[in-house]
């Protein structure tokens, strides 16, 4: 057994012996209602930052806070964005430095939304830990704290220097984050060698994965106005050009029944599907039928694994999200809305540029509205956008992540039925993209000039952002071990 394996066996045993402690630590974090969308809970954001700061400082990290200088009105109250937490652990010039990113805020959650349990009370059931933030992203953040504690308590020296940056506004667009990070580009970030983010999930529920690509986003508001005030449909119906009719027509011109975007030129900047990438997709552990059942759909848009994954990850898609201004309450109301706003977004892929896509959309909807010969006023407004991100999965960062998951030798068995000296999963992880957007991945890549890797801890059915969010206890504990193993692997020459 190598020195590295001996160290990991010691760390893994410590982790196995402290599972109840780790569950309680996650329970504490989940109980803090750090919902960045709730202005009345702004103090909880600060509380979550301070909770994390305390734990890092107890482990020897040097922490400092950076204000974002972002404030604005939310309803009738003034909201000041919480500070960003930066931390350093180790400054040995002979060691590599890994930058770890995570977010401490969560999505809104109420039991009345359809939760089976109180969302801010961690509940353990059938090997699953339920609670808002359990997988997105408090579970992974706490797993880092657990891993660092295991190093400290076992007396094993960290093989790398670590830097941490934790924010509490990610779920609300990371307001002010980019500006603060770019201010540190030429000082605090200059020593970074690799970047690791744990804010994503496996494709399925059994096989781990490492993510090298994310789609970007362009979000739009398309507004149609027909009158100065809402109108009675019995009095005015049949006499005016209705805004809702125009809007429904325009939204219907965006995408066809097969999911193809109808905006001319939208696919022109999409990068070619390479043979290497096609082979990666062919090897990914993904079951179409299980996916269909988990979604609850009667039929999917694509009938092959490769086709469906490609359209989830590396082709653009357009989704219509809702209509503002229309009557949407229970019951019936015979009203003609004077103004309606349709909301839709396009997920972008390399090499699409958000500004170019925004112009294509504005031009297209303007043309389609003119073709309808409606006198109603149209306004197409881009709301927010983010570029797609793609990393080099041949980089040592990804090699270290894969080795941490798959290599090792058999030794005594842990409580999860895995050999303790096996580096966590003992299998080759899938290399994946994701259909969602994590803008900070691109920001960190540009600010550091270094490779960024998304190391997934959560499973594909964790229900992040939804009711009954959870992280499997197994994923949480093995994820803690994975992070420890990754630090040893990335330290290798």
N, C-alpha and C positions, 0 to 999 in steps of 0.2 A: 504494500500500500504506500502510495506517495505521500509526501508531507502535505500536499494540498488535500488529498483524500482524508488524511487523518484530521486535519483542521475542519473539514466539512462534516465529517462524522460527529465531531465534538459539538459543532454548531447545530447540526440537525437534531442531535439528542437533546440539546438545550431547548430547541424549538418544540419538540414533542413533549417535553416535560412541562412546558409553560403554555399549552393550548388554552386552558381556562383563563389565564391572565390576558392572552391576546384577544379572546372573545370579549372579555370585560372592557378592554381598552377600546375596541371597536364600538362597543355599546356606548361608552362615554362620548365618542366622536359623533355617533349617529344622533344622540340625544340633543346635540346642539343644532338648533333649527337655522342653519346658515343658508337660507334661501335668498339669493341675491335679487330675485324679482320681488321680494316682499320688503317694501321700504320700512314698514313698521318693525321689521326684524333686523335692522341694520346693526344693532348692537351685538346680535348673534354672529355676524360675520367677523367682527373684531374679536369676539370671544373665541371663535374657532381658530383664528390666527394666533391668538395668545396661547391657546391650548397646545397648538403645534409647536410654537416657539419654546414653550416650557419643556416639552419632551425632548426637543433637539438640544437645548442647552444642558439638560440633565445628562445627555450623552456626550457632552464636550464640544458641541458646535458653537461657533461664534455667530450670532444672529444680528441682523439689523433690518429695520423696516424702511421702506421707501414709499412716500406719498405719491399718489397719481395726479394730484391737483385737478381731479375731475369731480364736479358737483353739478347738480341740476335739480329741477323740480320734478317730483313724482306726486301726482295728484295735488294736494294742497301743501305737501311737506317738502322741505329741502333735503336732498339726499346727497351725502358725501361718500364717494367711493372709498372702500377700506384700503389700507396700505398693502403693499406687496412684501412678503417675507423672503428675505435672502439669508442663507446660512452657509458657513464654511466648516468643513471637518477635515483637517489635515492640510499641510502646506509643504510637504516633502517634495523638493524639486526633482528627486529621482523617481518619483511615482507619477503615473498617469493621473489625470483629473477627469472625473465623470460628473457631468451636470445632470441633475434629476429635476424634472418638472412635475408638478401635480396641482390640482385645484381643490379648494376647501369648501366651495359653495356647492349647493345642490339645487335641483329642480323643485318647484312647489309641490306639496303633497298634503292631502287631507284624507282622513279615513272615509269621509263622505264621497270622495272621488271613486270609491270602489275597492279600497284596500281591505284586505281580510284582517289586518292588524293595524294598530296605531303606527303610522309611518316613522315616527321619531323615537320609537321604542324598539330596540333590536330584539327580535324574536327568533329563537332557534327551533327549527322543526324539520325533522327528516333529513338531517345533515345539511340544512340550508340556513343561512343567516339573513333574515328579512329586515329591511329598514331602508329609509331614504338615504342614499349615499353609500350604501354597503358595497356596491361595486363601482359607482361613479361619483366621486373618485376617492372617497374616504378610506375604503378598504385597502386599495393599493398604497395610499399615503401612509396608513398605519402599518402596513406590511413592511415598508421601508424602516419605520421606527423600530418594529420588532426585530428586523434583521440586524440593525445597528446595535441594538441592545444585546443580541446574542453574541456578536463580536466582543462587545465590551465585557460582558459577564463571564465569558469563557477565557478572557485574557488573550484573545487572538488579535493581532494587529491588523488593521484594515490594509488591504493590499493596494489601495488607490486613495487619492485625495477625492473628497466629495464636495460638491456644491449643490445647494438646493434652492429652487425658486418656487414658491407656493403663492398662488393668488386666490382671491375669493370673489371674483367677478366673471369667471369663465362662462357660466351659464347665462350671463347677460351681455355677452359680447366682449369680455375682457377689456372693458373701458380703461384707457390709459396705460394698459400693460405694455403695448409695443413701444410707446414713447419712453417709458422708464427703462425698458430693456436696451433700447438703442443708445440711451445715455451711458450705459455700462459696457457698451461694445468695445471700447478702447482701454478699459481698465479691468473691471471685475471679471469679464468674460474672456480675457486674453489667454488665460492659462487652461481653458477647457480643451480637452482632447476628444471627448465623445459626449453625446447627449442621449439620455434614456427617458422615455415617457411611458408611464403605465396608465393609460386612460382609454383603453380599447378592450376588445373581447375576441374570444375564439369564434371561428366560423360556426362550429357546432358545439357539442357538449362534452366530447370525449378527448379530442386531440388538440394539443396546444398549438399556438401559432405566433408568428412574429410578423408585424405589419410594416410594409415599406412604401405604401402609397395611400393617399386620401383624395377624395374629390373636393373641389372648391364649391363655391356657391354664389349665385346672383339671385337676390330676392326682389320681387317687384310688387308695386301697388298700381293697379290700373283703375282709374276713377272715371265714372260717367255720371254727368249731372244733367237733369232734364227740367228742373223747376226750382223755385225758391223755397218750397216747402213740400212736405208729403201731401199727396192728393188722395181723395176718396175715389176708389175704383168704380163705384156706381155712378158718380157724377162726371168723372173725367176719363174713365176707361173708354178707349176707342177714339179719343180726340187728340191725344198727345203721343209723341214718340217716347216710349218709356225707357228709362235708363237701365232697368234690369234686363229688358229684352236685348238691348245693345250689348250689355256686359256679357250675358250668357252666350250670345253669338261670338263675341271676341274670344272668350275663354275656350269655346268649342273649336276655334281655329288653331289652337296651340299645339295639340298633340292628337294623334290618331288612335284608333282602338287597339293597335298593337304596341303602343308606347313610343312610336316614332315622333320626334319633334318636327313640326311642320314649318318652322321658321327657316327661310332660305339662308344658306351659308352657315348654319349652326354647327355642322359637322366638318367644315373645311379645315379647322385648326386641330382636329383630333389626331393625336399621334397614332402611327400605324401599330397594329397588333403584331408583336414580334413572335417568331417561332419559339424563342426561349420562354416568353411569357405564356404562350399557349401550353407549353409542356408543364409549367408550374400549375396551371389551372387543372390540367388533366390528372395531376397527382394529388390534388387537394381532397381531403376527406370531407365529403359533403353529399348528403342524401336529399334529392329533390323532393321525394314524397314526404319525408319527415319535416322538411322546411315548409312545404305546403300546409301540412297539418298544423304546425306550430303557428303559422300565420292565420289560419282559419279560412283560407281562400279555397274556392271550388276549383279554380284552374289558374296556373301561372302563365306569364307572358311567354316563357321559353321552356322548351321541353328537353333540353340537355343541360347537364351540370355546367359545362364550359360556357354555353350561351347565357345562362342565367347569371353566373358569376361575372362574366364580362360586362353585362348590362347593369349589374349592381355596382361594379367597381371602376371599370375603365372606359365606359361610354357615358355620355351625358344623359340625364333624365330630367323630365319636367313634371312637377307635381302641383296641383291646384289645392290650395289650403283652406280657402273660405271666402265669404263675402261679408263685408262690413256695411252696415246701413240698411240691410234688408231685415224684415221681421223674422225673428228666429226663436221666439218664445213659444211655449206650449199653447195650443189652441189656434184659433183662426182670427186673422185681422185683414180686412179688405182695404189694404192701403197700397198706393203706388209710391214707392220710395223716391224722393227727389234726387237723391245722390247715393250711389253704391260704389263700393271699392272692392274689386277682386284682388285676391292675394295669391301669388304663385311664385315658385322658385325653380331655378335650373341648377342642377348639380353639374359642376364643371370638371373636366379632366385635362391632363396635359395634352396639348399645349394651348388650351383655350385661355384667352385673356378676358378678364371680367369687363373691362371697358369696351372691348370690341363686341362682346356678347350683349351688353346693355344697349349699344347702338343698334345692333341687329333687331333686338326686340322692339325698341321704340319705333324704328322705321317700319317694321312689319305690322304692328298693331295700328299705327297711324294710317298705313295704306289700307288695311282691312276695314277700318272705321269709315274711311272715305268711300270705299266701294259700297258700303251699306247706305250711303247718302242720307245719313242721319244728321239732324241739326244739333244734336246734343253735344255738349262739351266733353272732350276726352283729354285726360291727363295720364301719361304713363310715367311713373316715378320709380327709379331704382331706389331700394330701401337700404340694403347693405350687401356687401360682397366679400369674397375671399378667394384667393387663388388656390388651385390644386397643389398638392405636395407629392413629390416622388423622391425616394432615397435610393442609394446604391446598396443593394442587398449583398454585394460581394465584399463590402467593407468589413474590416476586423470587428467592428461593433456587432454586426449581425452574426458573424462567425462565433463570437463569444456567447451571444445569446443562444444560438443553436447548441453549442457545446454544453452550456449550462443545463439545458433541458435533456440532453440525450446521453451524455457519457458517464462513465463510472464503473465500478466493479461491485459485485454482489457482496453484501455483508449481512449483518443481522437485520431483522425485519422491523419496520416501524409500525406504529399503530394504524397506519393507513395501508398496510400490506405491501409497502415498497421497501427495497433495501436501503438502509440509511445512507450508504456511501454512493448510491446511485444519484447522479446529479438531477434530482427532482423527478422527471417524468420517464427517463430512460427511452425516449423515442425521438425521432426526427420531427421537428415541428413543421407545420405548413408555413410557407411564405405567402402572405396575403396582402391585398389592398383592402380598403374599406370604402363604403359608399358615402359615409358621413364626412364631416369636416372638422378638423382640429386646427384652426388657423395658427396656433402657437407653434406647431411643428415647423412650419415654413419660417416663422419669425425667428425661432431659435437656430434654424439652419443658416439663415442669412446673417444673423448677428454674430454667430461663432465661426462660421465658415467650416464647421465640422459635421460629421455624419450624425444623423438623428435616427434613432430606432424606437419603434413602438413595441414594447414588450408586454403582451397581453396577460393579465391574470384572471380576468373574469370569463365565464362561459357564455356561449351564444344565447342562452335562454335567461340571462340575468335580469331582463326587463328594465334596463336603465331608462330613466325618464318616464316610466310607466308605473301602473299600480303594482304593488307587491314586488318591488325591486329587491333583489337578493344577491348574495354571493355564496357559492357553495363553501362550506367549511373546509372541504378538501382543497379547493382552489386558494382559499385564503392562507391556509397553513403551508401548502406546497409552494404558493407564491412567495411567502416569506423566505423559504429555502432557496427558491429560484434566484431571488435578488442577491442572496449571499453567494451563491455559486457564480453568478454573473460577474460579481466584483473580482473573484479570483481569476476567472477566464479572461476578462478584459485587461487584467494586470500582466498577463503573459506577454513576453517579448515577441 
